[in-house]
Amino acid sequence: MTMRYQAAVLSASYFPLKVPNDPTIGTATAGNAQVSVTFTAPSDVGGGAITSYIAVAKDSSSGAVFTNTGASSPIVVTGLTNGNTYTVKVAATNAFGTGPASAASNSVTPSVPISATILLIAGGGPGGATNYGDGGGGGGGAGGLLYYGSETPKTPNGSAINLTGGVTYTVTVGAGGTGSAAGGTNAKGTDSTITGSGFTTLTALAGGRGGGYPGSGGDLSGGSGGGEYTGTTGSVSGQGNNGGAGPSGSPYCGGGGGGAGAAGAQGASPGTGNGGVGLAYSITGSSTYYAGGGGGSGRAGAATGGSGGGANGGTNNGGTNLGGGGGGGISQNSGNGGSGVVIISSSATAASTTGSPTVTTSGGNTIYKFTGSGTITF
């Protein structure tokens, strides 16, 4: 007798009984008695969808381990000892179990947050130039100003910021914008920033360029340049003020550039507009004005720049490392914007810096003044 066997048919929904492969480890970032770790899902999830991930932080000296689970990246593991060094591995779990662990992360050392007062000022905008016979250019806008600390005025930003020990923060100091010849095109300043792993980037926006006749009224930026003839442009909320408009009729005198503390003055035929005043802070130990707007210019002469590095009208340049706006040209070249600055003050002393910041002390704090780009690690 011939035996017949019916072949088994596998359904399309069949999955092998298999745990997920190991995730790809990302970056571990230390906090206060904790560590946050990023990762990406494994390419092979095994026999079913991943239901959770487990992160395991291991003390590099004692071997003690601390765990936490989560549904996705990142996962934060708490209960760690500040000052100890840890690495983290991550494994994925599905209905059939937990798969192999990932490779170990970079080493991190949790620490108590480091409170820092921070002042960022971007590069100031250049003044506007004009090729009109009896016209004058608007003053350049001051560089955008950000301040985090307890001084008055502490607006527009807020209280001191917590930094993390062991994290390297990159500081970029903005350059001032370059003025132009009569009838030429000038370029606004550049931003100043602080960046770092696990840190929300701080960006002070560049000062806007002053307007020149015929042409635009300047750029929207931290403190906008004064508009000559065509009017004013706005400022970015919390970083500066508007530039002053110029009159719409001959002799087209330029308005003043906006400062961190006040708007630029309007130009009024035949008068010209003064630059807006900056703001004063004592973060370095002595009160200093920063981010003043540049003065406009016209037939009546050069207007005054605002306190805080704002240049008088003409070919005068904004204050170096104050973020001041450049002077508006009088049928000639205009002034350059002043370079920005980044200042960090803390009761903690940095473990290392690059970029050669000037280091001083005041009131129990160490102050790091960056006039060029660099890094700082506490």
Residue frames relative to the residue before (quaternion, step in Angstrom):
aa qw qx qy qz dx dy dz
M 1.0000 0.0000 0.0000 0.0000 0.00 0.00 0.00
T 0.3593 -0.7395 0.5340 0.1974 3.55 -0.94 0.92
M 0.2763 -0.7581 0.5711 0.1511 3.56 -0.84 1.08
R 0.1439 -0.7780 0.6066 0.0783 3.55 -0.98 0.84
Y 0.1392 -0.7863 0.5999 0.0502 3.55 -0.94 0.98
Q 0.3229 -0.7375 0.5592 0.1975 3.54 -0.95 0.85
A 0.4195 -0.7172 0.4957 0.2528 3.59 -0.71 1.07
A 0.4708 -0.6560 0.5125 0.2922 3.52 -1.05 0.80
V 0.2233 -0.7640 0.5943 0.1152 3.53 -1.03 0.82
L 0.2925 -0.7547 0.5635 0.1656 3.57 -0.71 1.12
S 0.3982 -0.7120 0.5184 0.2565 3.56 -0.87 0.90
A 0.6202 -0.5625 0.4014 0.3714 3.53 -1.23 0.48
S 0.6832 0.4919 -0.2900 0.4551 3.58 1.20 -0.42
Y 0.4104 0.7274 -0.4647 0.2943 3.59 1.22 0.15
F 0.0458 -0.7723 0.6335 0.0137 3.58 -1.02 0.88
P 0.4625 -0.6481 0.5083 0.3282 3.59 -1.00 0.68
L 0.4933 -0.6407 0.4942 0.3193 3.58 -1.13 0.61
K 0.2952 0.7754 -0.4804 0.2844 3.53 0.19 1.32
V 0.3922 -0.6969 0.5495 0.2419 3.57 -1.04 0.84
P 0.6254 -0.5536 0.3772 0.4000 3.61 -1.19 0.33
N 0.5374 -0.5632 0.5074 0.3695 3.51 -1.32 0.30
D 0.6502 -0.5157 0.3782 0.4103 3.58 -1.29 0.09
P 0.4771 -0.6441 0.5083 0.3149 3.63 -1.06 0.71
T 0.4579 -0.6298 0.5380 0.3226 3.55 -1.33 0.19
I 0.3791 -0.7560 0.4887 0.2141 3.55 -0.58 1.17
G 0.2677 -0.7573 0.5756 0.1532 3.54 -1.16 0.69
T 0.7402 -0.3701 0.3086 0.4688 3.55 -0.80 -1.05
A 0.2655 -0.7302 0.6095 0.1575 3.55 -1.04 0.86
T 0.0748 -0.7882 0.6108 0.0103 3.58 -0.98 0.94
A 0.3557 -0.7650 0.5028 0.1884 3.57 -0.69 1.09
G 0.0907 -0.7577 0.6421 0.0731 3.53 -1.28 0.54
N 0.7174 -0.3742 0.3233 0.4908 3.55 -1.17 -0.60
A 0.8274 -0.1476 0.0289 0.5410 3.60 -0.29 1.34
Q 0.7187 0.3640 -0.2577 0.5334 3.58 1.11 0.60
V 0.1737 -0.7539 0.6199 0.1311 3.52 -1.37 0.19
S 0.2078 -0.7493 0.6167 0.1225 3.57 -1.08 0.80
V 0.0697 -0.8125 0.5787 0.0117 3.60 -0.85 0.95
T 0.2485 -0.7469 0.6012 0.1379 3.56 -1.06 0.87
F 0.0416 0.7825 -0.6196 0.0468 3.54 -1.25 0.52
T 0.2976 -0.7171 0.5890 0.2242 3.57 -1.32 0.18
A 0.6037 -0.6000 0.3963 0.3442 3.54 -1.13 0.75
P 0.5554 -0.5937 0.4501 0.3693 3.61 -1.14 0.52
S 0.5455 -0.6238 0.4499 0.3329 3.55 -1.13 0.61
D 0.7393 0.2697 -0.1652 0.5945 3.59 1.18 -0.59
V 0.1817 -0.8227 0.5322 0.0835 3.59 -0.37 1.24
G 0.5559 -0.6382 0.3828 0.3703 3.60 1.27 0.14
G 0.8164 -0.3134 0.2143 0.4352 3.52 -1.14 -0.74
G 0.8163 0.0676 -0.0525 0.5712 3.58 1.17 0.20
A 0.7023 -0.4668 0.3251 0.4280 3.54 -1.29 0.21
I 0.5150 -0.6232 0.4898 0.3264 3.55 -1.14 0.66
T 0.2552 -0.7902 0.5443 0.1191 3.56 -0.87 1.01
S 0.7971 -0.0891 0.0709 0.5930 3.60 1.13 -0.52
Y 0.2729 -0.7079 0.6176 0.2075 3.51 -1.40 0.15
I 0.1793 -0.7565 0.6151 0.1314 3.56 -1.21 0.52
A 0.1693 -0.7678 0.6131 0.0767 3.54 -0.91 0.99
V 0.1116 -0.7942 0.5970 0.0180 3.56 -0.90 1.00
A 0.1392 -0.7822 0.6052 0.0493 3.57 -0.61 1.20
K 0.1351 -0.8103 0.5693 0.0324 3.56 -0.78 1.06
D 0.4128 -0.6889 0.5487 0.2325 3.55 -0.92 1.01
S 0.4090 -0.7631 0.4463 0.2263 3.57 -0.53 1.19
S 0.7100 0.4354 -0.2736 0.4810 3.63 1.13 -0.44
S 0.7866 0.3237 -0.1788 0.4945 3.62 0.78 -0.95
G 0.4285 -0.7073 0.4604 0.3227 3.59 1.14 -0.49
A 0.4275 0.7040 -0.4639 0.3263 3.60 1.29 0.00
V 0.1943 -0.7929 0.5699 0.0934 3.57 -1.04 0.80
F 0.1185 -0.7614 0.6362 0.0377 3.54 -1.22 0.72
T 0.1247 -0.8348 0.5361 0.0155 3.58 -0.83 0.97
N 0.0500 0.7493 -0.6599 -0.0245 3.48 -1.40 0.26
T 0.2813 -0.7573 0.5659 0.1650 3.56 -1.18 0.58
G 0.0218 0.7899 -0.6124 0.0229 3.52 -1.28 0.43
A 0.5542 -0.6347 0.4381 0.3133 3.53 -1.29 0.37
S 0.8065 0.0400 0.0150 0.5897 3.57 1.19 -0.48
S 0.6177 -0.5245 0.4331 0.3948 3.55 -1.36 0.05
P 0.6232 -0.2342 -0.7459 -0.0228 1.61 -1.97 1.58
I 0.3075 -0.7011 0.6018 0.2273 3.56 -1.36 0.16
V 0.2423 -0.7628 0.5863 0.1251 3.56 -1.01 0.88
V 0.1529 -0.7672 0.6194 0.0667 3.58 -0.86 1.02
T 0.1533 -0.8198 0.5502 0.0400 3.58 -0.66 1.14
G 0.6761 0.5262 -0.3583 0.3710 3.55 -1.37 -0.03
L 0.4463 0.7024 -0.4467 0.3286 3.58 1.25 0.29
T 0.4828 -0.6561 0.5041 0.2869 3.56 -1.29 0.32
N 0.4215 -0.7016 0.5132 0.2582 3.58 -0.70 1.08
G 0.7585 0.3474 -0.2778 0.4763 3.56 -0.96 0.91
N 0.6458 0.4769 -0.3259 0.4993 3.60 1.23 -0.31
T 0.4104 -0.7110 0.5229 0.2292 3.57 -1.21 0.56
Y 0.0714 -0.8096 0.5825 -0.0127 3.56 -0.97 0.94
T 0.1270 -0.7128 0.6748 0.1429 3.50 -1.39 0.41
V 0.2498 -0.7816 0.5599 0.1149 3.58 -1.18 0.56
K 0.0968 -0.7476 0.6535 0.0688 3.52 -1.20 0.76
V 0.1959 -0.7777 0.5900 0.0934 3.58 -1.20 0.61
A 0.0611 -0.7781 0.6246 0.0268 3.59 -1.07 0.84
A 0.3545 -0.7366 0.5452 0.1857 3.57 -1.20 0.66
T 0.1927 -0.7792 0.5907 0.0826 3.57 -1.15 0.74
N 0.0266 -0.7552 0.6536 0.0422 3.55 -1.13 0.78
A 0.7882 -0.3397 0.2137 0.4666 3.59 -1.26 -0.20
F 0.7202 0.4475 -0.2499 0.4676 3.61 1.16 -0.47
G 0.7544 -0.3647 0.2003 0.5077 3.56 1.25 0.08
T 0.5960 -0.5610 0.4512 0.3557 3.51 -1.39 -0.13
G 0.3808 -0.7519 0.5030 0.1915 3.53 -0.88 1.02
P 0.7281 -0.4141 0.3041 0.4538 3.57 -1.30 -0.14
A 0.5452 -0.6266 0.4566 0.3189 3.54 -1.21 0.57
S 0.5542 -0.5926 0.4794 0.3345 3.52 -1.27 0.51
A 0.6410 -0.4341 0.4265 0.4678 3.51 -1.34 -0.16
A 0.5890 -0.5817 0.4241 0.3672 3.57 -1.21 0.44
S 0.4966 -0.6505 0.4963 0.2898 3.55 -1.17 0.67
N 0.6703 -0.4074 0.4054 0.4694 3.51 -1.34 -0.21
S 0.5220 -0.6281 0.4741 0.3291 3.60 -1.19 0.49
V 0.0246 -0.7900 0.6125 -0.0082 3.58 -1.01 0.86
T 0.2290 -0.7619 0.5944 0.1178 3.55 -1.25 0.54
P 0.3161 -0.7562 0.5391 0.1938 3.62 -0.39 1.16
S 0.0181 0.8010 -0.5971 0.0395 3.56 -1.12 0.66
V 0.6073 -0.5136 0.4480 0.4083 3.54 -1.33 0.28
P 0.5480 -0.6261 0.4279 0.3531 3.64 -0.91 0.81
I 0.3118 -0.7395 0.5738 0.1633 3.55 -1.10 0.81
S 0.2797 -0.7784 0.5424 0.1471 3.56 -0.51 1.21
A 0.0110 0.8097 -0.5839 0.0581 3.58 -0.81 1.03
T 0.2995 -0.6928 0.6267 0.1939 3.53 -1.10 0.82
I 0.0685 -0.8287 0.5546 -0.0309 3.57 -0.76 1.06
L 0.0457 -0.7583 0.6502 0.0158 3.54 -1.08 0.89
L 0.0247 -0.7820 0.6225 -0.0176 3.57 -0.78 1.09
I 0.0172 0.7751 -0.6312 0.0229 3.54 -0.97 0.90
A 0.3583 -0.7463 0.5280 0.1894 3.55 -0.82 1.04
G 0.6625 -0.4808 0.3894 0.4223 3.54 -1.33 0.08
G 0.4625 -0.6957 0.4814 0.2652 3.57 -0.98 0.86
G 0.5107 -0.6465 0.4766 0.3066 3.53 -1.22 0.47
P 0.4943 -0.6533 0.4782 0.3165 3.61 -1.12 0.54
G 0.5629 -0.5741 0.4589 0.3781 3.55 -1.25 0.29
G 0.5029 -0.6351 0.4917 0.3194 3.54 -1.28 0.33
A 0.2325 -0.7545 0.5975 0.1400 3.55 -1.17 0.63
T 0.1761 -0.7973 0.5714 0.0829 3.57 -1.15 0.57
N 0.2674 -0.7436 0.5830 0.1888 3.56 -1.17 0.53
Y 0.4708 0.6578 -0.4458 0.3834 3.54 1.25 0.42
G 0.5994 -0.6605 0.3137 0.3258 3.55 -0.74 1.08
D 0.8155 0.1840 -0.1107 0.5375 3.60 0.82 -0.88
G 0.4898 0.6907 -0.4080 0.3415 3.58 1.24 0.34
G 0.1859 -0.7614 0.6077 0.1280 3.51 -1.35 0.12
G 0.4768 -0.6956 0.4700 0.2606 3.55 -1.15 0.61
G 0.5328 -0.6113 0.4849 0.3275 3.52 -1.27 0.46
G 0.5432 -0.6162 0.4614 0.3352 3.57 -1.17 0.56
G 0.5310 -0.6324 0.4648 0.3196 3.55 -1.18 0.59
G 0.4937 -0.6583 0.4868 0.2932 3.56 -1.13 0.67
A 0.5390 -0.6070 0.4739 0.3412 3.57 -1.12 0.63
G 0.5803 -0.5507 0.4600 0.3852 3.54 -1.25 0.37
G 0.5822 -0.5821 0.4363 0.3631 3.56 -1.13 0.65
L 0.2070 -0.7924 0.5683 0.0788 3.56 -0.99 0.88
L 0.0427 -0.7592 0.6494 0.0072 3.56 -1.00 0.99
Y 0.0121 0.7987 -0.6008 0.0293 3.58 -0.93 0.91
Y 0.0345 -0.7742 0.6319 -0.0088 3.56 -0.97 0.97
G 0.4807 0.6429 -0.4639 0.3747 3.56 -0.36 1.24
S 0.6307 -0.5811 0.3918 0.3332 3.56 -1.28 -0.25
E 0.4825 0.6766 -0.4434 0.3360 3.60 1.23 0.01
T 0.3324 -0.6842 0.6049 0.2354 3.50 -1.33 0.39
P 0.5341 -0.2785 -0.7943 0.0795 1.62 -1.56 1.91
K 0.2487 -0.7767 0.5583 0.1520 3.57 -0.79 0.96
T 0.4812 0.6192 -0.4667 0.4091 3.55 1.24 -0.10
P 0.6095 -0.0603 -0.7704 -0.1770 1.64 -2.28 0.85
N 0.6421 0.6358 -0.2828 0.3217 3.59 1.18 -0.16
G 0.5748 -0.6283 0.3894 0.3511 3.64 0.35 -0.99
S 0.7802 -0.3630 0.2611 0.4374 3.51 -1.35 -0.31
A 0.7301 -0.4194 0.3134 0.4393 3.54 -1.38 0.18
I 0.3955 -0.7300 0.5223 0.1946 3.55 -1.18 0.68
N 0.3851 -0.7078 0.5445 0.2330 3.57 -1.08 0.77
L 0.1404 -0.7632 0.6279 0.0591 3.54 -0.87 1.06
T 0.4051 -0.7198 0.5202 0.2174 3.56 -1.25 0.46
G 0.4659 -0.6765 0.4974 0.2790 3.56 -0.87 0.95
G 0.7803 0.3227 -0.2522 0.4728 3.55 -1.01 0.84
V 0.6250 0.5089 -0.3426 0.4826 3.59 1.24 -0.27
T 0.3103 -0.7410 0.5676 0.1803 3.57 -0.94 0.90
Y 0.1648 -0.7877 0.5905 0.0613 3.56 -0.71 1.13
T 0.2725 -0.7708 0.5616 0.1274 3.55 -0.86 1.05
V 0.1711 -0.7908 0.5860 0.0440 3.52 -0.81 1.12
T 0.0495 -0.7781 0.6260 0.0132 3.57 -0.87 0.97
V 0.1782 -0.7941 0.5767 0.0719 3.58 -0.70 1.12
G 0.3874 -0.7640 0.4742 0.2033 3.56 -0.67 1.12
A 0.4005 -0.6944 0.5498 0.2348 3.53 -1.15 0.73
G 0.5349 -0.6061 0.4780 0.3434 3.56 -1.23 0.45
G 0.5359 -0.6303 0.4551 0.3293 3.55 -1.14 0.58
T 0.4439 -0.7068 0.4970 0.2374 3.56 -1.15 0.69
G 0.4326 -0.7052 0.5071 0.2415 3.55 -0.88 0.99
S 0.3429 -0.7474 0.5376 0.1865 3.53 -1.27 0.09
A 0.5621 -0.5459 0.4899 0.3822 3.51 -1.37 0.16
A 0.7175 -0.4374 0.3112 0.4438 3.55 -1.27 0.31
G 0.8346 0.1582 -0.1419 0.5082 3.54 -0.80 1.07
G 0.5667 0.6150 -0.3846 0.3908 3.60 1.25 -0.06
T 0.5197 -0.6196 0.4925 0.3218 3.51 -1.36 -0.04
N 0.1469 -0.7868 0.5934 0.0848 3.56 -0.81 0.96
A 0.3428 -0.7430 0.5447 0.1835 3.56 -1.21 0.52
K 0.4873 -0.6680 0.4698 0.3093 3.57 -0.93 0.86
G 0.6697 -0.5000 0.3657 0.4095 3.56 -1.32 0.17
T 0.4385 -0.6667 0.5197 0.3053 3.58 -1.29 -0.25
D 0.6270 -0.5909 0.3824 0.3340 3.54 -1.25 0.62
S 0.2391 -0.6951 0.6457 0.2069 3.53 -1.40 0.29
T 0.0349 -0.8305 0.5547 -0.0365 3.59 -0.89 0.93
I 0.1282 -0.7109 0.6747 0.1519 3.51 -1.44 0.24
T 0.0053 0.7953 -0.6051 0.0371 3.58 -0.83 1.03
G 0.1427 0.7830 -0.5995 0.0845 3.56 -1.25 0.42
S 0.6369 -0.5396 0.3862 0.3925 3.57 -1.19 0.52
G 0.8364 0.1368 -0.1319 0.5141 3.58 -0.84 1.01
F 0.6243 0.5366 -0.3059 0.4783 3.56 1.31 0.22
T 0.4152 -0.6931 0.5283 0.2612 3.57 -0.96 0.86
T 0.4559 -0.7230 0.4495 0.2596 3.57 -0.54 1.19
L 0.2351 -0.7362 0.6204 0.1334 3.54 -1.07 0.89
T 0.0097 -0.8111 0.5835 -0.0383 3.58 -0.82 0.99
A 0.1533 -0.7377 0.6527 0.0788 3.55 -0.77 1.11
L 0.3402 -0.7912 0.4799 0.1673 3.56 -0.60 1.16
A 0.6068 -0.6160 0.3873 0.3199 3.52 -1.08 0.87
G 0.5333 -0.6154 0.4809 0.3250 3.53 -1.21 0.61
G 0.4548 -0.7002 0.4833 0.2632 3.57 -1.01 0.80
R 0.5260 -0.6330 0.4711 0.3174 3.54 -1.22 0.51
G 0.5057 -0.6307 0.4928 0.3219 3.54 -1.16 0.56
G 0.4875 -0.6597 0.4860 0.3016 3.56 -1.15 0.56
G 0.1280 -0.7751 0.6137 0.0788 3.55 -1.27 0.46
Y 0.3936 -0.7369 0.4947 0.2394 3.58 -0.98 0.73
P 0.5793 -0.3143 -0.7488 0.0700 1.61 -1.63 1.84
G 0.3536 0.7296 -0.5274 0.2540 3.58 -0.98 0.68
S 0.7269 -0.4381 0.3179 0.4226 3.50 -1.32 -0.27
G 0.5688 -0.6140 0.4423 0.3223 3.51 -1.34 0.22
G 0.7252 -0.4009 0.2497 0.5009 3.61 1.15 0.25
D 0.5417 -0.6182 0.4732 0.3171 3.53 -1.38 -0.02
L 0.4709 -0.6169 0.5464 0.3147 3.53 -1.20 0.59
S 0.2830 0.7575 -0.5475 0.2151 3.58 -0.67 1.02
G 0.8281 -0.2393 0.1444 0.4860 3.56 -1.28 -0.28
G 0.7451 -0.0689 0.0480 0.6617 3.56 0.92 -0.94
S 0.3030 -0.8240 0.4396 0.1897 3.58 -0.20 1.18
G 0.5541 -0.6190 0.4523 0.3242 3.54 -1.14 0.65
G 0.5598 -0.6048 0.4498 0.3442 3.54 -1.18 0.59
G 0.3507 -0.7521 0.5194 0.2036 3.57 -0.88 0.89
E 0.2017 -0.7703 0.5928 0.1205 3.58 -0.82 0.96
Y 0.8432 0.0674 -0.1321 0.5167 3.55 -0.77 1.17
T 0.8009 0.3186 -0.1831 0.4728 3.61 0.58 -1.08
G 0.6558 -0.5552 0.3205 0.3987 3.60 1.17 0.11
T 0.6339 -0.5715 0.4079 0.3243 3.50 -1.40 -0.09
T 0.2451 -0.7061 0.6256 0.2239 3.53 -1.31 0.25
G 0.5972 -0.6117 0.4005 0.3299 3.55 -1.24 0.40
S 0.4065 -0.6632 0.5592 0.2867 3.52 -1.38 0.00
V 0.5353 -0.5816 0.4862 0.3726 3.55 -1.29 0.21
S 0.5303 -0.6616 0.4254 0.3163 3.58 -0.75 1.02
G 0.8313 0.2252 -0.1723 0.4780 3.54 -0.86 0.98
Q 0.7431 0.3992 -0.2372 0.4819 3.61 1.18 -0.07
G 0.8113 -0.0863 0.0757 0.5732 3.60 1.13 -0.29
N 0.4295 -0.6889 0.5251 0.2553 3.54 -1.32 -0.18
N 0.6725 -0.5162 0.3615 0.3881 3.53 -1.30 0.39
G 0.4314 -0.6282 0.5713 0.3048 3.48 -1.32 0.38
G 0.5179 -0.6404 0.4672 0.3216 3.57 -1.22 0.45
A 0.4669 -0.6737 0.4974 0.2843 3.56 -1.07 0.71
G 0.3761 -0.6742 0.5744 0.2723 3.53 -1.29 0.32
P 0.6078 -0.5575 0.4016 0.3980 3.63 -1.17 0.33
S 0.4936 -0.6850 0.4575 0.2789 3.55 -1.16 0.54
G 0.7256 0.3872 -0.2506 0.5106 3.57 1.22 0.03
S 0.6892 -0.4674 0.3517 0.4276 3.53 -1.32 0.34
P 0.6056 -0.1348 -0.7808 -0.0731 1.62 -2.05 1.47
Y 0.5332 -0.6942 0.4020 0.2687 3.60 1.04 0.70
C 0.1420 0.8115 -0.5485 0.1429 3.58 0.64 1.10
G 0.4927 -0.7143 0.4283 0.2522 3.56 -0.95 0.92
G 0.4377 -0.6663 0.5404 0.2692 3.52 -1.20 0.64
G 0.5679 -0.6027 0.4443 0.3418 3.57 -1.30 0.27
G 0.5230 -0.6300 0.4771 0.3191 3.55 -1.20 0.57
G 0.5376 -0.6365 0.4505 0.3207 3.57 -1.10 0.68
G 0.2345 -0.7629 0.5884 0.1298 3.57 -1.10 0.74
A 0.6801 -0.4833 0.3495 0.4263 3.56 -1.29 0.16
G 0.7710 0.3806 -0.1884 0.4745 3.59 1.09 -0.71
A 0.8114 0.0549 -0.0072 0.5818 3.59 1.17 -0.38
A 0.5592 -0.5901 0.4654 0.3501 3.54 -1.26 0.46
G 0.5500 -0.5822 0.4789 0.3594 3.54 -1.27 0.39
A 0.5189 -0.6496 0.4593 0.3126 3.56 -1.13 0.66
Q 0.5387 -0.6131 0.4753 0.3287 3.52 -1.19 0.59
G 0.3870 -0.6659 0.5771 0.2716 3.52 -1.20 0.55
A 0.0423 -0.7984 0.6006 -0.0002 3.60 -0.97 0.79
S 0.4854 -0.7032 0.4382 0.2790 3.54 -0.56 1.19
P 0.5863 -0.3134 -0.7458 0.0436 1.58 -1.44 2.03
G 0.4472 0.7251 -0.4374 0.2879 3.62 1.24 0.16
T 0.3360 -0.7259 0.5688 0.1912 3.53 -1.31 0.35
G 0.4996 -0.6915 0.4521 0.2604 3.54 -1.22 0.53
N 0.4036 -0.6957 0.5411 0.2457 3.57 -1.01 0.85
G 0.5526 -0.6093 0.4594 0.3352 3.53 -1.23 0.51
G 0.5432 -0.6191 0.4620 0.3290 3.56 -1.17 0.61
V 0.5253 -0.6492 0.4547 0.3095 3.57 -1.03 0.81
G 0.4533 -0.6716 0.5170 0.2761 3.56 -1.23 0.54
L 0.5006 -0.6030 0.5047 0.3619 3.56 -1.24 -0.55
A 0.3209 -0.7568 0.5440 0.1684 3.58 -1.10 0.76
Y 0.0133 0.7767 -0.6290 0.0317 3.54 -1.03 0.92
S 0.3192 -0.7463 0.5585 0.1710 3.55 -1.24 0.59
I 0.1990 0.8251 -0.5064 0.1519 3.58 1.13 0.59
T 0.7034 0.4378 -0.2694 0.4909 3.61 1.10 -0.58
G 0.6559 -0.4951 0.3180 0.4729 3.60 1.28 -0.11
S 0.7665 0.1595 -0.1320 0.6080 3.58 1.25 -0.25
S 0.5596 -0.6383 0.4166 0.3253 3.55 -1.05 0.79
T 0.0350 0.7931 -0.6025 0.0816 3.56 -0.80 1.07
Y 0.3490 -0.7108 0.5699 0.2195 3.56 -1.02 0.83
Y 0.0865 -0.7803 0.6192 0.0167 3.54 -1.09 0.88
A 0.8655 0.2188 -0.1214 0.4340 3.54 -1.38 0.36
G 0.2296 0.7522 -0.5744 0.2269 3.57 0.56 1.22
G 0.4758 -0.6840 0.4773 0.2793 3.59 -1.08 0.69
G 0.5248 -0.6444 0.4661 0.3035 3.57 -1.17 0.62
G 0.4904 -0.6633 0.4844 0.2914 3.55 -1.17 0.60
G 0.4477 -0.6694 0.5213 0.2822 3.54 -1.16 0.61
S 0.2511 -0.7605 0.5783 0.1555 3.56 -1.29 -0.04
G 0.1230 0.7845 -0.6016 0.0863 3.53 -1.31 0.28
R 0.7958 -0.3056 0.2058 0.4805 3.57 -1.29 -0.20
A 0.6804 0.5010 -0.2955 0.4458 3.58 1.04 -0.77
G 0.6726 -0.4813 0.3043 0.4726 3.59 1.23 -0.15
A 0.6767 -0.5025 0.3781 0.3829 3.49 -1.38 -0.22
A 0.3522 -0.7236 0.5555 0.2092 3.55 -0.95 0.92
T 0.5682 -0.6201 0.4389 0.3161 3.56 -1.30 0.36
G 0.4229 -0.6882 0.5312 0.2557 3.55 -1.05 0.81
G 0.5575 -0.6260 0.4380 0.3249 3.55 -1.18 0.57
S 0.6007 -0.5542 0.4308 0.3827 3.59 -1.15 0.63
G 0.6737 0.4331 -0.3529 0.4839 3.54 -0.85 1.01
G 0.7443 -0.4440 0.2226 0.4465 3.55 1.04 0.77
G 0.4406 0.6830 -0.4804 0.3296 3.59 1.20 0.11
A 0.3678 -0.7555 0.5030 0.2022 3.58 -0.79 1.01
N 0.5124 -0.5826 0.5219 0.3545 3.53 -1.24 0.49
G 0.6431 -0.5447 0.3665 0.3942 3.56 -1.17 0.52
G 0.5795 0.5432 -0.4508 0.4073 3.56 -1.20 0.56
T 0.7451 -0.3811 0.2895 0.4644 3.57 -1.12 -0.67
N 0.3900 0.7414 -0.4690 0.2797 3.59 1.24 0.25
N 0.3616 -0.7546 0.5204 0.1702 3.53 -1.07 0.90
G 0.5630 -0.6026 0.4550 0.3359 3.55 -1.16 0.63
G 0.6580 -0.5616 0.3479 0.3614 3.56 -1.20 0.59
T 0.4751 -0.6835 0.4880 0.2626 3.56 -0.88 1.03
N 0.8517 0.0309 -0.0883 0.5156 3.57 -0.91 1.06
L 0.5850 0.5052 -0.4012 0.4915 3.52 1.14 0.77
G 0.4005 -0.7475 0.4468 0.2849 3.57 1.27 -0.24
G 0.3279 0.7766 -0.4838 0.2350 3.60 1.15 0.54
G 0.5018 -0.6475 0.4849 0.3063 3.55 -1.19 0.55
G 0.4931 -0.6619 0.4856 0.2880 3.57 -1.18 0.62
G 0.5864 -0.6005 0.4252 0.3387 3.54 -1.28 0.42
G 0.4706 -0.6617 0.5073 0.2886 3.54 -1.12 0.70
G 0.4634 -0.7161 0.4547 0.2563 3.59 -0.90 0.90
I 0.3067 -0.7143 0.5995 0.1906 3.52 -1.25 0.59
S 0.7669 -0.3117 0.1511 0.5403 3.57 0.09 1.33
Q 0.6787 0.4018 -0.2770 0.5488 3.55 1.04 0.78
N 0.7625 -0.3246 0.2558 0.4978 3.55 -1.25 -0.36
S 0.3207 -0.7258 0.5724 0.2067 3.55 -1.25 0.51
G 0.5797 -0.6114 0.4224 0.3341 3.56 -1.27 0.35
N 0.5210 -0.6267 0.4885 0.3119 3.54 -1.29 0.48
G 0.4974 -0.6087 0.5170 0.3387 3.55 -1.26 0.38
G 0.5024 -0.6527 0.4803 0.3014 3.57 -1.18 0.55
S 0.5463 -0.6152 0.4569 0.3381 3.57 -1.12 0.64
G 0.5106 -0.6619 0.4688 0.2852 3.55 -1.23 0.51
V 0.2328 -0.7465 0.6030 0.1580 3.55 -1.31 -0.27
V 0.1219 -0.7499 0.6421 0.1025 3.58 -1.25 0.51
I 0.0438 -0.8054 0.5906 -0.0256 3.57 -0.74 1.11
I 0.0642 -0.7864 0.6143 -0.0088 3.58 -0.87 1.05
S 0.0334 -0.8044 0.5924 -0.0306 3.58 -0.73 1.10
S 0.1313 0.7970 -0.5755 0.1278 3.59 -0.82 1.00
S 0.5272 -0.6054 0.4861 0.3454 3.57 -1.24 0.45
A 0.6213 0.5024 -0.3349 0.4994 3.58 1.28 -0.31
T 0.3609 -0.7121 0.5621 0.2159 3.55 -1.22 0.59
A 0.4871 -0.6765 0.4700 0.2900 3.58 -0.88 0.93
A 0.4665 -0.6641 0.5106 0.2839 3.55 -1.10 0.75
S 0.7938 -0.0961 0.0816 0.5950 3.59 1.07 -0.69
T 0.0686 -0.7622 0.6411 0.0580 3.54 -1.32 0.46
T 0.1240 -0.7252 0.6601 0.1516 3.52 -1.37 0.25
G 0.6857 0.4862 -0.3474 0.4155 3.54 -1.25 0.30
S 0.3967 -0.7788 0.4235 0.2383 3.57 1.34 0.20
P 0.0856 0.7948 -0.5950 0.0833 3.61 0.60 1.05
T 0.4869 -0.6080 0.5272 0.3396 3.56 -1.23 0.46
V 0.1441 -0.8088 0.5689 0.0382 3.59 -0.74 1.10
T 0.0704 0.7778 -0.6180 0.0899 3.57 -0.76 1.12
T 0.2876 -0.7330 0.5783 0.2136 3.58 -1.30 0.07
S 0.1058 0.7743 -0.6191 0.0775 3.55 -1.19 0.64
G 0.8676 0.0370 -0.0341 0.4948 3.57 -0.91 0.95
G 0.7118 -0.4476 0.2562 0.4768 3.58 1.07 0.68
N 0.6465 0.4946 -0.3262 0.4805 3.59 1.26 -0.01
T 0.3088 -0.6846 0.6192 0.2292 3.52 -1.31 0.46
I 0.1894 -0.8092 0.5546 0.0414 3.55 -0.79 1.10
Y 0.1248 -0.7820 0.6100 0.0271 3.55 -0.84 1.09
K 0.0772 -0.8109 0.5800 -0.0097 3.56 -0.47 1.26
F 0.1445 -0.8003 0.5807 0.0376 3.56 -0.48 1.28
T 0.0848 -0.7837 0.6148 0.0265 3.55 -0.72 1.13
G 0.7279 0.1922 -0.1653 0.6371 3.54 1.39 0.09
S 0.6610 -0.5415 0.3468 0.3867 3.55 -1.21 0.35
G 0.1609 0.7815 -0.5860 0.1414 3.58 -1.12 0.66
T 0.4112 -0.6754 0.5389 0.2906 3.56 -1.26 -0.47
I 0.1008 -0.7629 0.6334 0.0817 3.55 -1.34 0.35
T 0.0422 -0.7813 0.6225 -0.0133 3.56 -1.02 0.92
F 0.2291 -0.7790 0.5706 0.1229 3.57 -0.79 1.03
